[in-house]
Amino acid sequence: MPATDAPEHGTLKIATLNLYHDKDDWPRRRVQIVEEFKRERPDVIALQEVIQREGLVNQAEWLAGQLGYAWHFVSTDPPGKPMRYGNAILTRHPVLLRGEQRLRPLDDSRTAGLLRIDLDGRALNVYVTHLHWTDQGGPIRAQQVADLLQYIAATSEGIASIVAGDFNATADSPELTSLHGGFIDTYGSQHPDADPVSSSTLNLKYYAPKRIDHVFYQRGEFTPVSSQVIFNQADADGTWASDHYGMLAILRFQSAGKD
């Protein structure tokens, strides 16, 4: 896939991807993922279904090492447990703050992660999450979104914020309604008439088309420049990066940053 234009000063380039943990030959899949992120050079990468276990270094740590990025991993599995599973945020910018929050119901093992970065002299909050997955789980996702918004309110400190991840719901789903009060779906704002197939973030080799992976930007803080689906082609050997496609967005800050 060709790289998008490099962002100008005052813009943010962010990607999100569900890694599909270590299924389907991770050592082969990760090559494509690294190559694409090296081409695109996002400021921030949000990852879901990140795993570490005996014999497998944390996937976010490995990717960050290949890219030269800092990384922040959040999980409901305690440190020291043989296997840990969760979400992560990677960035090529200085890290100002790290945070994490469990989302209810606690037995669903869902989290929100926060990384505050210094983006060319401007503080930015990036939140990552991965919500409940079943089709019948709308009320569970609604509770998780409520907890996510409460966490954002408690930690954002008036700093411009982005929320990215696998929501397991389309952007217009009822369970995401409360999110729209403060945040806007980047892809939907750029492609209001996109058809389900071209806009799907579920890999069509595995699933019916559906866009459930999103980048939401805070109202009044950003203007969307572009948004596109990435990792939606297999490599030359027929290997897919994941059972999801990724999302890549470029956003422009509406206010001036620090000198």
C-alpha positions as CSV (number, residue, x, y, z in Angstrom):
1,M,0.0,0.0,0.0
2,P,1.4,3.5,-0.9
3,A,2.2,5.7,2.0
4,T,0.0,8.7,2.6
5,D,1.5,12.2,2.5
6,A,3.6,13.1,5.5
7,P,1.5,15.2,8.0
8,E,2.3,18.9,8.3
9,H,3.2,20.6,11.5
10,G,0.0,20.9,13.6
11,T,-1.4,17.6,12.4
12,L,-1.7,14.1,14.0
13,K,-1.3,10.8,12.1
14,I,-2.9,7.9,14.0
15,A,-3.5,4.3,13.2
16,T,-5.5,1.6,15.0
17,L,-5.3,-2.2,14.4
18,N,-6.6,-5.3,16.1
19,L,-3.6,-7.7,16.1
20,Y,-5.5,-11.0,16.3
21,H,-3.0,-11.9,19.0
22,D,-0.7,-14.7,17.9
23,K,-3.0,-16.6,15.6
24,D,-2.4,-17.4,12.0
25,D,1.4,-17.4,12.0
26,W,2.3,-14.2,13.9
27,P,6.0,-14.3,12.8
28,R,4.9,-13.9,9.2
29,R,2.1,-11.5,9.8
30,R,4.3,-9.1,11.9
31,V,6.6,-8.5,9.0
32,Q,3.8,-6.9,6.9
33,I,2.7,-4.9,9.9
34,V,6.1,-3.5,10.6
35,E,6.7,-2.7,6.9
36,E,3.4,-0.8,6.6
37,F,4.0,1.2,9.8
38,K,7.5,2.1,8.7
39,R,6.1,3.4,5.5
40,E,3.4,5.4,7.1
41,R,5.2,6.6,10.3
42,P,2.1,7.3,12.4
43,D,2.6,9.6,15.3
44,V,0.5,7.1,17.4
45,I,-0.6,3.5,16.9
46,A,-3.4,2.0,19.0
47,L,-3.4,-1.8,19.2
48,Q,-5.9,-4.4,20.5
49,E,-5.7,-8.1,21.1
50,V,-2.0,-7.7,22.2
51,I,-0.6,-10.8,23.9
52,Q,2.5,-12.0,25.7
53,R,3.1,-15.5,26.9
54,E,5.9,-17.9,27.5
55,G,8.1,-18.0,24.4
56,L,6.4,-14.9,22.9
57,V,7.6,-11.4,23.8
58,N,4.8,-8.8,24.3
59,Q,3.7,-8.0,20.7
60,A,3.5,-4.3,21.4
61,E,7.0,-4.3,22.8
62,W,8.3,-6.2,19.8
63,L,6.6,-3.8,17.3
64,A,7.8,-0.8,19.3
65,G,11.4,-2.1,19.2
66,Q,11.2,-2.6,15.4
67,L,9.8,0.9,14.9
68,G,11.8,2.8,17.5
69,Y,8.6,3.8,19.3
70,A,7.7,4.0,23.0
71,W,5.0,1.6,24.1
72,H,2.3,1.4,26.8
73,F,0.5,-1.9,27.4
74,V,-2.6,-2.3,29.6
75,S,-4.2,-5.6,30.7
76,T,-6.5,-7.0,33.3
77,D,-3.9,-9.7,33.8
78,P,-1.5,-8.8,36.6
79,P,2.2,-8.3,35.9
80,G,4.1,-11.5,36.4
81,K,1.3,-13.7,35.1
82,P,2.6,-16.2,32.5
83,M,0.1,-14.9,29.9
84,R,-1.1,-11.3,29.6
85,Y,-3.6,-10.0,27.0
86,G,-4.8,-6.4,26.4
87,N,-4.4,-3.2,24.5
88,A,-1.4,-1.0,23.8
89,I,-0.5,2.4,22.5
90,L,2.8,3.1,20.6
91,T,4.2,6.5,19.8
92,R,7.3,8.1,18.3
93,H,7.0,11.2,20.5
94,P,7.9,11.9,24.1
95,V,5.6,10.3,26.7
96,L,4.2,12.7,29.4
97,L,1.7,10.4,31.2
98,R,0.5,6.8,31.2
99,G,-2.7,5.5,32.6
100,E,-5.2,2.6,32.6
101,Q,-8.7,1.8,33.8
102,R,-10.8,-1.3,34.0
103,L,-14.2,-1.2,32.4
104,R,-17.3,-2.8,33.9
105,P,-18.5,-5.5,34.0
106,L,-15.2,-6.6,35.5
107,D,-15.7,-10.2,34.4
108,D,-15.5,-9.1,30.8
109,S,-11.8,-8.2,31.2
110,R,-11.9,-4.9,29.3
111,T,-9.7,-1.9,29.7
112,A,-9.0,1.7,28.6
113,G,-5.4,2.8,28.2
114,L,-4.2,6.4,28.2
115,L,-0.9,7.8,26.8
116,R,-0.3,11.5,26.9
117,I,2.4,12.6,24.5
118,D,4.3,15.7,23.6
119,L,3.5,16.2,19.9
120,D,5.8,18.9,18.7
121,G,5.3,21.0,21.9
122,R,1.6,20.2,22.2
123,A,0.1,17.8,24.7
124,L,-2.2,15.2,23.4
125,N,-4.2,12.5,25.1
126,V,-4.7,9.2,23.2
127,Y,-7.1,6.6,24.7
128,V,-7.3,3.0,23.4
129,T,-10.0,0.5,24.2
130,H,-11.5,-2.8,23.0
131,L,-15.2,-3.3,23.9
132,H,-17.3,-6.5,24.4
133,W,-17.7,-8.6,21.3
134,T,-21.1,-10.4,21.1
135,D,-23.9,-9.2,18.9
136,Q,-26.2,-9.3,21.9
137,G,-23.8,-7.3,24.1
138,G,-25.0,-3.8,23.3
139,P,-25.9,-3.0,26.9
140,I,-22.5,-4.3,28.0
141,R,-20.8,-2.0,25.5
142,A,-22.9,0.9,26.6
143,Q,-21.7,0.4,30.2
144,Q,-18.1,0.2,29.0
145,V,-18.5,3.4,26.9
146,A,-19.9,5.1,30.0
147,D,-16.9,4.0,32.1
148,L,-14.6,5.1,29.3
149,L,-16.1,8.6,29.1
150,Q,-15.9,8.9,32.9
151,Y,-12.3,8.0,32.7
152,I,-11.6,10.5,30.0
153,A,-13.4,13.2,32.1
154,A,-11.2,12.3,35.1
155,T,-7.9,12.3,33.3
156,S,-8.0,14.5,30.2
157,E,-7.3,17.8,32.1
158,G,-8.6,19.9,29.3
159,I,-6.1,18.5,26.8
160,A,-7.2,17.6,23.3
161,S,-8.1,13.9,23.2
162,I,-8.4,11.0,20.7
163,V,-10.2,7.7,21.3
164,A,-9.2,4.7,19.1
165,G,-9.7,1.0,19.1
166,D,-12.0,-2.0,18.3
167,F,-15.5,-1.1,19.5
168,N,-17.1,-4.2,18.2
169,A,-20.0,-1.9,17.0
170,T,-20.6,0.4,14.1
171,A,-20.1,4.0,14.8
172,D,-23.9,4.7,14.6
173,S,-24.8,1.8,17.0
174,P,-27.0,2.8,20.0
175,E,-24.4,1.8,22.5
176,L,-21.9,4.4,21.2
177,T,-24.5,7.2,21.2
178,S,-23.1,8.8,24.4
179,L,-19.6,8.9,22.8
180,H,-20.9,11.2,20.1
181,G,-21.6,14.0,22.5
182,G,-17.9,14.8,22.8
183,F,-16.3,12.9,19.9
184,I,-16.7,12.5,16.1
185,D,-16.1,9.4,14.0
186,T,-13.2,10.3,11.7
187,Y,-13.9,7.9,8.9
188,G,-17.6,8.5,8.9
189,S,-17.1,12.3,8.7
190,Q,-14.8,11.8,5.6
191,H,-16.8,9.0,3.9
192,P,-20.5,9.5,4.7
193,D,-21.6,7.4,1.7
194,A,-19.1,4.6,1.9
195,D,-20.4,1.2,1.1
196,P,-20.1,-1.6,3.7
197,V,-17.5,-3.6,1.7
198,S,-15.0,-0.8,1.0
199,S,-15.3,0.6,4.5
200,S,-15.2,-2.7,6.4
201,T,-12.5,-3.1,9.1
202,L,-13.4,-6.8,9.5
203,N,-11.2,-8.8,7.1
204,L,-13.6,-10.1,4.4
205,K,-11.6,-13.4,4.3
206,Y,-12.9,-14.1,7.8
207,Y,-16.1,-12.1,8.3
208,A,-19.0,-10.3,6.6
209,P,-18.3,-6.6,6.1
210,K,-18.6,-4.3,9.0
211,R,-16.7,-1.2,10.3
212,I,-16.1,-1.7,14.0
213,D,-12.6,-0.2,14.4
214,H,-12.7,3.5,14.8
215,V,-10.7,6.7,15.5
216,F,-12.9,9.3,17.3
217,Y,-11.6,12.8,17.6
218,Q,-12.7,15.4,20.2
219,R,-15.2,18.0,19.0
220,G,-13.8,21.5,18.7
221,E,-10.2,20.3,18.9
222,F,-9.5,18.8,15.4
223,T,-10.5,19.0,11.8
224,P,-10.2,15.7,9.9
225,V,-7.9,15.7,6.9
226,S,-8.1,12.1,5.7
227,S,-9.1,8.6,6.9
228,Q,-8.6,5.3,5.2
229,V,-8.7,1.6,5.7
230,I,-5.3,-0.1,5.8
231,F,-4.0,-3.7,5.9
232,N,-6.9,-4.6,3.5
233,Q,-4.7,-6.5,1.1
234,A,-2.7,-9.7,1.6
235,D,1.0,-9.6,1.0
236,A,2.7,-11.3,-2.0
237,D,2.6,-14.6,-0.2
238,G,-1.1,-14.3,0.5
239,T,-0.5,-13.5,4.2
240,W,-3.0,-11.2,5.9
241,A,-1.8,-8.8,8.6
242,S,-4.8,-9.7,10.8
243,D,-8.4,-10.9,10.8
244,H,-9.1,-7.1,11.0
245,Y,-8.1,-4.3,8.7
246,G,-6.6,-1.2,10.2
247,M,-7.7,2.4,10.2
248,L,-5.4,5.4,9.5
249,A,-6.4,9.0,10.0
250,I,-4.8,12.4,9.7
251,L,-6.3,15.2,11.9
252,R,-5.4,18.9,12.0
253,F,-5.5,20.7,15.3
254,Q,-7.9,23.7,15.3
255,S,-5.9,25.7,17.8
256,A,-2.2,26.7,17.7
257,G,0.2,24.8,19.8
258,K,3.1,26.1,21.9
259,D,6.0,27.9,20.2
